[in-house]
Amino acid sequence: MAFERITHTIDADAPGTTTQLTLFRIGPANAVAKIYLQAALHADEQPGIMVLHHLLPLLKAAEEKGELSARFTIFPMVNPLGMNQRVFEDHIGRYDFRSGTNFNRRWPDLFAAVDTKVAQNLTDDPAANVAMIREAVRDWLDTQHPTTAMQKLRHLVMTEAHDADYVLDLHCDNEALVHLFVTPDSMAELGELADHMGSVAQLTAEDSGGGSFDEVWPSLWTRLRQAHPNKPIPFSARAATLEYRGQPDVFDEIGKKDAARLFCFFQAKGFAAGTPPEVEAAPAPSPLSATEMLRVDKAGLLAYRVELGDHVEKGQPIADLIALDGPDAFTARTPILAGTSGRVISRNIAKFVVPGNSIAKIVGTEPLAGREGYLLED
């Protein structure tokens, strides 16, 4: 396979307009294992583009030396539609303008799409079942007829990812430390990823409620295994959202180090030759339902009292909200209190906030009352 660059042209929704989606394929075409990576699905989150920019030459050099034992598919910028969303010089990039859909929400439910067909063809051969399930997903994709630009983009992306053993989706937060969103079954096999990334938190949920891209793939295998316990179905799609700090953290040196850490993970899994350095173990995973998305209930100007990484106690002031209207405008400060004890892993870049805005993620250990169903920020 060597180092292959492929560019798809997608007809956009307006007459006479197109967009281009570029991917790279690297590694032996006959390799058993496949690793899929993408960045900037939320197009305003660009640290991942920098990471993959630096990962590509590492993989290319390893391929040229015959040191890769897996095939890689990489979309360094997976959402050109969102990259084009500039409004009065502000980059939006999170929602499809036509449908209002968050680019990382409401991806198809593959279990619902293929379970009936799969159930009829399961055997007692684990490897044959894996191949058959992946073929069923590909067959289902082949029957789809995407019409909008976003649907066409998603169809191309899913076609490339459908047979991957590892699906890594690179994102970032507003202002944050490195962390992971991951399903429990995936977490069981991605501990080394967290270690090599230097991740400070592994937030687990089998279904976070949003139909996010990283949950599409492991959910299929987890639910098939639950639905057909008498048939051998190996868990065959480990996936995670890799949160690379905050939106402003797009720097060569940081991206280069993060790419090297990812490459070390591939070495640790035996997908690239070489022995990775020993690294400190990442913290144990905690349920996403134990992470508080601390929100404000009125408008104001934020004045933070805590830094990223700080450990806080329930009831501790995280920030003050300076009043911007009313009789106490510009003089009164209302403390915003932590609703749980834990570590602050993210804050809001915007300091002017309105009701409902999240201002911090606090990673606790015990599930919080009311944190069920939809667990994500939209």
C-alpha positions as CSV (number, residue, x, y, z in Angstrom):
1,M,0.0,0.0,0.0
2,A,2.9,2.3,0.8
3,F,1.8,5.9,1.3
4,E,-1.4,6.7,-0.6
5,R,-3.2,10.0,-0.8
6,I,-6.9,10.0,-2.0
7,T,-9.1,13.0,-2.5
8,H,-12.9,12.7,-2.8
9,T,-14.9,15.6,-4.4
10,I,-18.3,16.0,-2.7
11,D,-21.0,17.9,-4.5
12,A,-22.2,20.6,-2.0
13,D,-25.8,21.6,-1.7
14,A,-25.6,24.9,-3.6
15,P,-25.4,24.7,-7.5
16,G,-21.9,24.8,-8.8
17,T,-20.2,24.2,-5.5
18,T,-18.1,21.3,-4.3
19,T,-15.8,20.4,-1.4
20,Q,-12.8,18.1,-1.2
21,L,-12.2,15.4,1.4
22,T,-8.7,14.0,1.7
23,L,-7.5,10.8,3.3
24,F,-4.3,8.9,3.6
25,R,-3.7,5.1,3.5
26,I,-0.5,3.8,5.0
27,G,0.9,0.4,5.7
28,P,0.6,-3.1,4.2
29,A,-2.6,-3.6,2.4
30,N,-2.8,-7.2,3.6
31,A,-2.3,-6.4,7.2
32,V,-4.9,-7.9,9.5
33,A,-5.3,-5.0,11.8
34,K,-6.7,-1.6,10.7
35,I,-6.4,1.7,12.6
36,Y,-8.6,4.6,11.6
37,L,-7.9,8.2,12.7
38,Q,-9.7,11.5,12.0
39,A,-9.5,15.1,13.2
40,A,-11.7,18.2,13.2
41,L,-15.1,16.5,13.0
42,H,-16.0,19.6,15.0
43,A,-14.2,21.8,12.5
44,D,-13.5,24.5,15.1
45,E,-11.4,22.0,17.0
46,Q,-8.0,21.9,15.3
47,P,-5.3,20.6,17.6
48,G,-6.0,17.2,16.1
49,I,-5.1,18.4,12.6
50,M,-1.7,19.4,14.0
51,V,-1.2,16.0,15.7
52,L,-2.0,14.1,12.5
53,H,0.2,16.5,10.5
54,H,3.1,15.3,12.6
55,L,1.9,11.7,12.8
56,L,1.8,11.2,9.0
57,P,5.6,11.5,8.4
58,L,6.3,9.1,11.4
59,L,4.1,6.5,9.8
60,K,5.5,7.1,6.3
61,A,9.0,6.6,7.6
62,A,8.0,3.4,9.4
63,E,6.3,2.2,6.2
64,E,9.3,2.8,4.1
65,K,11.4,0.7,6.5
66,G,8.9,-2.1,6.5
67,E,8.1,-1.5,10.2
68,L,4.3,-1.3,10.1
69,S,2.2,-4.4,10.7
70,A,-1.1,-2.6,10.5
71,R,-2.9,-0.5,7.8
72,F,-3.8,3.0,8.7
73,T,-6.6,5.2,7.3
74,I,-6.3,8.9,8.3
75,F,-8.5,11.9,7.6
76,P,-6.4,14.8,8.9
77,M,-9.3,17.2,8.4
78,V,-12.5,15.1,8.2
79,N,-15.0,18.0,7.9
80,P,-14.3,20.4,5.1
81,L,-18.0,21.5,5.2
82,G,-17.5,22.9,8.8
83,M,-14.1,24.4,7.9
84,N,-16.0,26.7,5.5
85,Q,-18.3,28.1,8.2
86,R,-16.8,31.5,8.7
87,V,-19.3,34.2,9.7
88,F,-18.1,37.8,10.1
89,E,-14.5,36.4,10.5
90,D,-15.7,34.0,13.3
91,H,-15.2,30.3,12.6
92,I,-18.3,28.3,13.7
93,G,-17.7,24.7,12.6
94,R,-19.8,22.7,15.1
95,Y,-23.2,22.4,13.5
96,D,-24.4,21.7,9.9
97,F,-25.9,25.0,8.8
98,R,-28.6,23.3,6.7
99,S,-30.0,20.8,9.3
100,G,-28.8,22.3,12.5
101,T,-27.3,18.9,13.4
102,N,-24.1,18.8,15.5
103,F,-21.5,17.2,13.3
104,N,-20.7,14.7,16.0
105,R,-24.2,13.7,16.9
106,R,-27.0,11.5,15.5
107,W,-24.7,9.1,13.5
108,P,-26.5,6.0,12.3
109,D,-27.4,3.1,14.7
110,L,-25.5,0.2,13.1
111,F,-27.0,-2.4,15.4
112,A,-30.5,-1.5,14.3
113,A,-29.3,-1.5,10.7
114,V,-27.7,-4.9,10.6
115,D,-28.9,-7.1,13.5
116,T,-31.6,-8.9,11.7
117,K,-29.3,-9.9,8.8
118,V,-26.4,-10.7,11.2
119,A,-28.6,-12.9,13.4
120,Q,-29.4,-15.2,10.5
121,N,-25.8,-15.8,9.6
122,L,-23.9,-16.1,12.8
123,T,-21.7,-19.3,13.1
124,D,-19.6,-20.9,15.8
125,D,-16.4,-19.4,14.1
126,P,-15.4,-16.1,15.8
127,A,-13.3,-14.9,12.9
128,A,-16.0,-15.8,10.4
129,N,-18.5,-13.8,12.5
130,V,-16.3,-10.7,12.5
131,A,-15.9,-10.8,8.7
132,M,-19.6,-11.4,8.2
133,I,-20.6,-8.6,10.5
134,R,-18.3,-6.1,8.7
135,E,-19.6,-7.3,5.4
136,A,-23.2,-6.7,6.6
137,V,-22.3,-3.1,7.6
138,R,-20.6,-2.5,4.2
139,D,-23.7,-4.0,2.4
140,W,-25.9,-1.7,4.4
141,L,-23.8,1.3,3.5
142,D,-23.9,0.3,-0.1
143,T,-27.7,0.5,0.0
144,Q,-27.8,4.1,1.3
145,H,-28.4,7.0,-1.0
146,P,-27.1,10.2,0.7
147,T,-28.5,13.4,-0.8
148,T,-27.2,16.3,1.2
149,A,-23.5,17.3,1.4
150,M,-23.4,16.3,5.1
151,Q,-24.9,12.9,4.3
152,K,-22.4,12.3,1.5
153,L,-19.5,13.2,3.7
154,R,-20.7,10.9,6.5
155,H,-21.2,8.1,4.0
156,L,-17.7,8.4,2.8
157,V,-16.3,8.5,6.3
158,M,-18.3,5.5,7.5
159,T,-17.3,3.5,4.5
160,E,-13.6,4.0,5.3
161,A,-14.1,3.3,9.1
162,H,-16.5,0.3,8.9
163,D,-13.8,-2.4,9.1
164,A,-11.4,-0.7,11.5
165,D,-10.2,-2.5,14.7
166,Y,-9.4,0.9,16.3
167,V,-11.3,4.2,15.6
168,L,-9.6,7.3,17.1
169,D,-11.5,10.6,16.8
170,L,-9.3,13.6,17.7
171,H,-11.2,16.6,19.3
172,C,-10.5,19.3,21.8
173,D,-12.4,21.3,24.4
174,N,-12.6,25.0,25.0
175,E,-9.7,25.1,27.5
176,A,-8.7,21.7,28.9
177,L,-6.3,19.0,29.9
178,V,-5.8,15.9,27.7
179,H,-8.6,13.4,28.4
180,L,-10.6,10.6,26.7
181,F,-14.3,9.8,26.1
182,V,-14.6,6.0,25.7
183,T,-17.0,3.1,26.0
184,P,-16.4,0.6,28.8
185,D,-15.6,-2.2,26.4
186,S,-13.2,-0.1,24.5
187,M,-11.5,1.2,27.7
188,A,-10.7,-2.4,28.6
189,E,-8.3,-2.4,25.6
190,L,-7.3,1.3,25.5
191,G,-5.5,1.7,28.8
192,E,-2.1,2.0,27.0
193,L,-3.6,4.8,24.8
194,A,-4.5,6.8,27.9
195,D,-1.0,6.1,29.4
196,H,0.9,7.2,26.3
197,M,-1.3,10.3,25.7
198,G,-0.8,11.4,29.3
199,S,-4.6,11.6,29.7
200,V,-5.8,12.9,33.0
201,A,-9.3,11.4,32.8
202,Q,-11.0,8.5,31.0
203,L,-14.7,9.2,30.9
204,T,-16.7,6.1,30.2
205,A,-20.3,5.6,29.0
206,E,-21.8,2.8,26.9
207,D,-24.3,5.2,25.5
208,S,-23.9,8.9,26.2
209,G,-27.1,9.7,24.4
210,G,-25.9,11.7,21.4
211,G,-25.1,9.1,18.8
212,S,-21.5,10.4,18.6
213,F,-19.1,9.0,16.0
214,D,-16.8,7.3,18.5
215,E,-19.8,5.3,20.0
216,V,-21.1,4.1,16.6
217,W,-18.5,1.4,16.2
218,P,-18.0,-0.2,19.7
219,S,-21.8,0.0,20.3
220,L,-22.4,-2.3,17.4
221,W,-20.2,-5.0,18.8
222,T,-21.3,-4.6,22.4
223,R,-25.0,-4.9,21.5
224,L,-24.5,-7.8,19.1
225,R,-22.6,-9.7,21.9
226,Q,-25.5,-8.9,24.3
227,A,-28.2,-9.9,21.8
228,H,-26.5,-13.2,20.8
229,P,-24.6,-14.5,23.9
230,N,-24.5,-18.1,22.6
231,K,-22.4,-17.1,19.5
232,P,-18.7,-16.2,19.6
233,I,-18.5,-12.5,18.6
234,P,-15.2,-10.9,19.5
235,F,-15.3,-7.3,20.5
236,S,-13.8,-5.9,17.3
237,A,-13.9,-2.1,17.3
238,R,-12.2,-0.2,20.0
239,A,-12.9,3.5,19.8
240,A,-12.4,6.7,21.7
241,T,-12.7,10.5,21.4
242,L,-9.2,12.0,22.2
243,E,-9.6,15.4,23.6
244,Y,-6.4,17.3,22.9
245,R,-6.6,20.2,25.4
246,G,-8.3,23.4,24.2
247,Q,-9.1,25.2,20.9
248,P,-6.1,27.6,21.1
249,D,-3.6,24.8,21.6
250,V,-2.5,24.4,18.0
251,F,1.3,24.6,18.2
252,D,4.0,22.7,16.4
253,E,5.9,21.5,19.5
254,I,2.8,20.3,21.3
255,G,1.5,18.5,18.1
256,K,4.8,16.9,17.5
257,K,4.9,15.5,21.0
258,D,1.4,14.3,20.9
259,A,2.0,12.6,17.5
260,A,5.1,10.9,19.0
261,R,3.0,9.6,21.9
262,L,0.4,8.2,19.6
263,F,3.1,6.5,17.6
264,C,4.4,5.0,20.9
265,F,0.9,3.6,21.5
266,F,1.0,1.9,18.1
267,Q,4.4,0.4,19.1
268,A,3.0,-0.8,22.4
269,K,0.3,-2.6,20.5
270,G,2.7,-4.1,18.1
271,F,1.5,-2.2,15.0
272,A,4.8,-0.4,14.5
273,A,8.3,-1.7,15.2
274,G,10.2,-0.5,18.2
275,T,10.0,-0.4,22.0
276,P,8.1,2.6,23.4
277,P,9.4,4.3,26.5
278,E,7.8,3.5,29.9
279,V,5.2,6.0,30.8
280,E,3.2,6.8,34.0
281,A,-0.1,5.0,34.2
282,A,-3.1,7.2,33.6
283,P,-5.8,7.6,36.2
284,A,-8.4,4.8,36.4
285,P,-11.5,5.4,34.3
286,S,-14.6,7.0,35.8
287,P,-18.2,7.0,34.5
288,L,-19.1,10.0,32.5
289,S,-22.2,10.4,34.7
290,A,-19.8,11.2,37.6
291,T,-18.5,14.3,35.7
292,E,-20.3,17.5,36.4
293,M,-20.9,19.9,33.5
294,L,-21.0,23.0,35.8
295,R,-23.4,25.5,34.3
296,V,-24.6,29.1,35.1
297,D,-28.2,30.1,35.4
298,K,-27.8,33.7,34.4
299,A,-25.7,36.0,32.3
300,G,-22.5,37.6,33.6
301,L,-18.7,37.9,33.3
302,L,-16.7,34.9,34.6
303,A,-13.9,35.4,37.1
304,Y,-12.3,32.0,37.7
305,R,-11.0,31.0,41.1
306,V,-9.5,27.6,40.1
307,E,-7.0,26.5,37.5
308,L,-7.0,23.5,35.2
309,G,-6.0,20.4,37.2
310,D,-7.1,21.7,40.5
311,H,-8.9,19.3,42.9
312,V,-12.0,20.9,44.4
313,E,-14.6,19.9,47.0
314,K,-18.3,19.9,46.6
315,G,-19.6,23.4,47.5
316,Q,-16.3,25.1,46.7
317,P,-16.5,28.3,44.6
318,I,-15.2,27.6,41.1
319,A,-15.7,31.1,39.8
320,D,-17.5,34.3,40.4
321,L,-20.2,35.6,38.0
322,I,-20.0,39.4,37.8
323,A,-23.4,41.0,37.3
324,L,-23.8,42.9,34.0
325,D,-27.3,44.3,34.5
326,G,-29.8,45.2,37.3
327,P,-29.2,47.3,40.4
328,D,-25.9,45.6,41.2
329,A,-24.5,45.6,37.7
330,F,-20.7,45.7,37.6
331,T,-20.4,45.6,41.4
332,A,-22.0,42.3,42.6
333,R,-20.2,38.9,42.3
334,T,-22.1,35.6,42.7
335,P,-20.0,32.5,43.5
336,I,-20.6,29.5,41.3
337,L,-20.2,26.4,43.4
338,A,-18.9,22.9,42.5
339,G,-21.7,20.3,42.7
340,T,-19.2,17.5,43.2
341,S,-15.7,16.8,44.5
342,G,-13.1,16.1,41.8
343,R,-10.6,17.4,39.4
344,V,-11.2,20.4,37.1
345,I,-10.3,19.3,33.6
346,S,-11.9,22.0,31.5
347,R,-12.9,25.7,31.6
348,N,-14.7,28.0,29.2
349,I,-12.6,30.3,27.0
350,A,-15.5,32.7,26.7
351,K,-15.8,34.8,29.9
352,F,-19.1,36.4,29.0
353,V,-21.6,33.6,29.6
354,V,-25.4,33.3,29.3
355,P,-27.9,31.0,31.1
356,G,-27.2,27.4,30.5
357,N,-23.5,27.8,29.5
358,S,-21.1,25.2,30.8
359,I,-18.1,26.8,32.6
360,A,-16.2,23.7,33.8
361,K,-16.0,19.9,33.8
362,I,-15.3,18.5,37.2
363,V,-14.4,14.8,37.1
364,G,-15.7,13.0,40.2
365,T,-16.0,9.3,41.0
366,E,-19.6,8.8,41.9
367,P,-22.5,9.2,39.4
368,L,-24.5,12.4,40.0
369,A,-28.2,12.6,40.5
370,G,-29.9,13.6,37.3
371,R,-26.8,12.7,35.1
372,E,-28.5,10.1,32.9
373,G,-29.7,9.8,29.4
374,Y,-28.1,12.6,27.4
375,L,-24.6,13.1,29.1
376,L,-22.9,15.3,26.5
377,E,-22.7,19.0,25.8
378,D,-24.4,19.7,22.6
